[in-house]
Structure formats: structure tokens, C-alpha cells
Amino acid sequence: MTRRGAFITSVGDLLASWNLPHATGRVYGLLLIREEPVSLDAIAAELELSKGAVSTAVRQLDSWGLARVIPQPGSRRLLIEATAGIESLLEASHARARTLIAALRDGEDLVNPGPAQDRLHDVIALFAGYVDVGSQMLSSCRRQGLGSGPREAGPAGGAGEQSSHP
């Protein structure tokens, strides 16, 4: 397997652990390393997936804010590009962690002081720390304008304003 193929498969594996289909993760991996937007047909051919699987993957990625669909004027053809919207996945992960924290806290009165209570408090603290640190990171990225979409070169050739595409 090439390094490119290994990267694409790895992203598929990682996003599958976030409850997205492996094919969706592979499509995202491909989009991340593409310089230009790509058609559904090209994605299907490169990843050896059916057009239906690619279409489903693109809809999922679009709904998570991880990809953007670009209609082509005068054509039914669509081009797809990755966005930097990984924050949507992190926010969903934080929501799941908060739900777990609430469930664990509901069980605090089920244990007596001792090893079980200590263990439960440690797990609660671990997930609460994950959510707190992740939330601080997301806030910092938002303040800096990072993670919300494709970037265009500024006048001096550096990172400039975020793209204003819908």
C-alpha cells in the first residue's frame, strides 16, 4: 500500500471510531490531501467505491461540516472539497462525553467511600478534563479563525481571510 493509501485508510479507521462509516472516513482522508475540489466520479474511481457510497459519504461529511459541495454552473456535476470543520466532530464528542459524565455523576450515590468511589471520581475527572481542555482549544481556534473552512492566500501570500463560500 502506498503512503497515500495508508493515510486514506488510517483516516477511515479513525473516523470509524467516531461512528462514521469507514468509507466516509476514507473519502474525507482523500479530500484532505487533494489540492483541488474533486468530482464524485473521481472519488469513486480512486477509492474503488460505488458512486452511491461516495454520495452517501459526501452527504455525511457535508452535514458534519467536514466537506463542501460546489455546484458547477450549467451542469449537474458537483465538486467536493474538504473543509477544516473538524470542530463539528469534536463538539459531538464533547456532547457524548458530557452525557457520560452526567450518567456517571448519577451513579455517585451508589458507591460507598473507598476504591469504587475513587475510581468513579477519577473517571468523571478524566472526562471532565477532556471536555474542558477541548472546549478551550476550540474557543482558541475560533478566536484565531482556525478550523472553520478553507483559507485563501492574503495579499502578502500568507494566510488571509477565511473563504466566504457558503
Secondary structure, 3 states (H helix, E strand, C coil): CCHHHHHHHHHHHHHHCCCCCHHHHHHHHHHHHCCCCEEHHHHHHHHCCCHHHHHHHHHHHHHCCCEEEEECCCCCCEEEEECCCCHHHHHHHHHHHHHHHHHHHHCHHHCCCCHHHHHHHHHHHHHHHHHHHHHHHHHHHHHHCCCCCCEEECCCCCEEEECCCC
